[in-house]
Amino acid sequence: MSTFVRERMELNDGEYPHDEVRKNDEFKESKYNAQYLQIAKSYPIYEKYLKARKSN
């Protein structure tokens, strides 16, 4: 996890900074950092999946 994401998570009580990651130009510049953009997009879907599994 990048320093940017780690710092934002610490400031937000461990919540992933979806919007900030999507808006950060550094993450848009390289293929490696594109992984973090995908995480930001897919994490809410994953959370819904976990909640659905937990309620069953």
C-alpha positions in Angstrom: 0.0 0.0 0.0 1.3 3.4 -0.9 2.3 6.0 1.7 -0.5 8.3 0.4 -3.2 5.7 1.0 -1.8 4.6 4.3 -1.7 8.3 5.6 -5.3 8.9 4.5 -6.5 5.7 6.1 -4.9 6.7 9.4 -6.6 10.1 9.2 -10.0 8.5 8.4 -10.1 5.8 11.1 -8.9 3.1 8.8 -11.4 3.8 6.0 -10.0 3.5 2.5 -9.9 6.9 0.8 -11.8 6.0 -2.4 -12.4 9.6 -3.7 -8.9 10.8 -2.9 -7.2 7.9 -4.6 -9.4 8.4 -7.7 -8.5 12.1 -7.9 -4.8 11.8 -7.2 -2.7 12.4 -10.4 0.2 10.4 -9.1 -2.0 7.3 -9.2 -3.0 7.9 -12.8 0.5 8.2 -14.1 1.8 4.6 -13.9 0.6 1.1 -14.4 1.7 0.1 -10.9 -0.3 2.9 -9.3 -3.3 2.0 -11.4 -3.8 -1.0 -9.1 -4.8 1.4 -6.3 -7.4 3.0 -8.5 -8.9 -0.4 -9.1 -8.9 -1.2 -5.4 -10.8 2.1 -4.8 -13.4 1.0 -7.4 -13.8 -2.6 -6.2 -13.6 -2.2 -2.4 -17.2 -1.1 -2.0 -18.4 -4.1 -4.0 -16.3 -6.3 -1.8 -17.7 -4.8 1.3 -21.3 -5.4 0.0 -20.3 -9.0 -0.7 -18.9 -9.6 2.8 -22.0 -8.1 4.4 -24.3 -10.3 2.3 -22.3 -13.4 3.2 -22.3 -12.4 6.9 -26.1 -12.0 6.9 -26.7 -15.5 5.5 
